Amino acid sequence: MAVDPELLAILACPECKTPVTLVHNGAGLKCATCMRVYPIKDDIPVMLLDEATVEA
């Protein structure tokens, strides 16, 4: 099961408030502004700065 499209439409990066998009075949959510990728664990987005990785 993937992230609910209605939930995805309202999720934003907690650091810069930019909307996030799915990446890595649905394994993460990426912010285009600060380049953080938030993991999705057990179909639940983990929107914590400590859990995010930064990708170029």
C-alpha positions as CSV (number, residue, x, y, z in Angstrom):
1,M,0.0,0.0,0.0
2,A,1.3,3.4,-1.0
3,V,1.0,6.8,0.7
4,D,-2.6,8.1,0.3
5,P,-2.7,10.8,-2.4
6,E,-4.8,13.0,-0.1
7,L,-2.1,12.8,2.5
8,L,0.6,13.4,0.0
9,A,-1.2,16.6,-1.2
10,I,-0.9,18.2,2.3
11,L,2.5,17.0,3.4
12,A,5.3,19.6,3.5
13,C,8.9,19.7,4.6
14,P,9.0,20.6,8.3
15,E,12.2,22.6,7.8
16,C,11.2,24.9,4.9
17,K,7.5,24.2,4.4
18,T,7.9,23.2,0.7
19,P,5.5,20.4,-0.6
20,V,7.3,17.0,-0.9
21,T,7.2,14.5,-3.7
22,L,7.6,10.7,-3.8
23,V,11.0,9.4,-4.7
24,H,12.9,6.0,-4.8
25,N,9.9,4.0,-6.0
26,G,7.8,5.3,-3.1
27,A,10.4,4.7,-0.4
28,G,10.8,8.4,0.5
29,L,9.5,11.9,0.2
30,K,11.8,14.6,-1.1
31,C,11.8,18.3,-0.6
32,A,12.9,20.2,-3.8
33,T,14.1,23.2,-1.8
34,C,16.3,21.9,0.9
35,M,16.9,18.5,-0.8
36,R,15.9,16.4,2.3
37,V,14.5,13.0,1.8
38,Y,12.1,11.7,4.5
39,P,11.8,7.9,4.7
40,I,8.5,6.0,4.5
41,K,8.4,3.2,7.0
42,D,5.5,0.7,7.0
43,D,3.5,3.1,4.7
44,I,3.9,5.9,7.2
45,P,5.9,9.0,6.2
46,V,8.5,9.9,8.9
47,M,8.6,13.7,8.7
48,L,11.3,14.2,11.3
49,L,14.5,16.2,10.6
50,D,16.6,13.7,12.5
51,E,15.4,10.9,10.2
52,A,15.9,12.8,6.9
53,T,18.9,12.4,4.6
54,V,20.1,15.1,2.3
55,E,20.6,14.3,-1.4
56,A,21.9,16.4,-4.2
